[in-house]
Amino acid sequence: MTERSTQTLVMKFGGTSVGTSEAMAQAAEIVKQARTEWGNVVVVTSAISGATNAMLDSATHAARGDLQVLLETERSLFARHQEISAAQISDPALRARVTQEISGLFASFGDLCRAISVLGEASPRALDAVASLGERLSVRLLAAVCQSHGVASQFVESTACVVTNNSFQNAHPDFDATTLATRATLKPLLNAGIVPVVTGFIGATPEGVVTTLGRGGSDYSAAILGAVLPADDVWIWTDVDGVMTADPRMVPNARTLPEITYAEIAELAYYGAKVLHPKTVRPVVEAGIGLRICNTFNPTHPGTRLVTNNKNGGAPNGDKVIKAVTAIRKQRLITIEGRGMLGVPGVAARTFAAVASTGTSVPLITQASSEQSICFAIPGDSADLVLAALAKVFAIELADHDIDQVWATEDVSIITVVGSGTRNTPVVPGQIFTRLGEIGVNVLAIAHGSSDVSISMVVESVHDADSVRALHDLIVK
């Protein structure tokens, strides 16, 4: 069949966008509408809301010998999937087939958890097998619901498209192999006028072993597929009207940004904004395709459009210098200090090698110009592990008092102000710290984003909400 020379749209639906019967019906209607406007449509779906967490929790309890959580999860999740099937799949034969397939996947879920219980541990590979089941369930439902809404569709497990390494729980795609596999799998369906409904979040090694791309990785899946097809646009459908100037739970007058640069959204995603997975931006930027964030439950809202970064570093279209304020909570600051560090090469390298050995990410780093201290932030629940690793690495220096101490604060929060205009607007840092001073907030550490579009500050956790609201005032004034 001749390949159709029409534009291609990749749409990804998050867990809340497919989490109920009504939500999945709304998603199917959105797909139907897109099909009338775009020649080719590819859909990527997450698991229904809460499914992956519940399944992984069952696996964790199974490793301790507790199978009661498994039984409760099987019952509740099966009922949720069946409720959607009964309400939204009109063809009895199709509904019966979906029910049979869902039952088979729940049987696999039970078998995996029972095997984990026998072994007494859940390996990363086993956890990926469990975690993948949520998307494998929802993709069958959404494809069938789309068919019931008059859209020719076919579910596709992305293990046939996304080829990864074997870094289970956070696999990295092989883009060359993924390009070949994705085109071979999806192009025939698109050429036949069929909408592929693809599992997000998961891939497979070259040997076919299931992997996952990291939590929240369905956004990343959509970006990968969009980049390798290639698509003309990728739309992320979620439960908010796009990227907001702040978390509305902290700032009631937060508003949707009509557009934001790729650099800005990358900083926001990294520093706690939940609207987009941090890895999503890179494939889209490198492929030169569009990205938009939309609300499934308010589909007529224009959402937020990502735009290319301005060469002069200013705010696009003359917008506000500061675009958004975000917070990462439950962090702790680790400090290594001592006069014996002065001028000694390799201290920083050894520090972060020790942190890396624990599998901990570091969202913020600052170092005194005197070289007598290094300070960095880590997730609070990793602090004990990191402190133990550093104590081991620097045991000799601590014994000789070349390093005086390695210590951690109590919980702190990282407040990040994002905006392309911060790069060339000297007054912005002064405004930020003046505003925090006015409300009596002490800044414990500061870092300027390497992308030059963000400034991050560490404050005591008790002040995080006040800090976000105060800095948000700089946007709305």
Secondary structure, 3 states (H helix, E strand, C coil): CCCCCCCEEEEEECCHHHCCHHHHHHHHHHHHHHHHHCCEEEEEECCCCCHHHHHHHHHHHHHCCCCHHHHHHHHHHHHHHHHHHHHHCCCHHHHHHHHHHHHHHHHHHHHHHHHHHHHCCCCHHHHHHHHHHHHHHHHHHHHHHHHHCCCCEEEECHHHCCEECCCCCCCCECHHHHHHHHHHHHHHHHHCCCEEEEECCEEECCCCCEEECCCCCHHHHHHHHHHHCCCCEEEEEECCCCCECCCCCCCCCCCECCEEEHHHHHHHHHCCCCCCCHHHHHHHHHHCCEEEEEECCCCCCCCEEEECCCCCCCCHHHCCCCCEEEEEEEEEEEEEECHHHCCCCCHHHHHHHHHHHCCCCCCEEEECCCCCEEEEEEEHHHHHHHHHHHHHHCHHHHHCCCCCEEEECCCEEEEEEECHHHHCCCHHHHHHHHHHHHCCCCCCEEEECCCCCEEEEEEEHHHHHHHHHHHHHHHHC
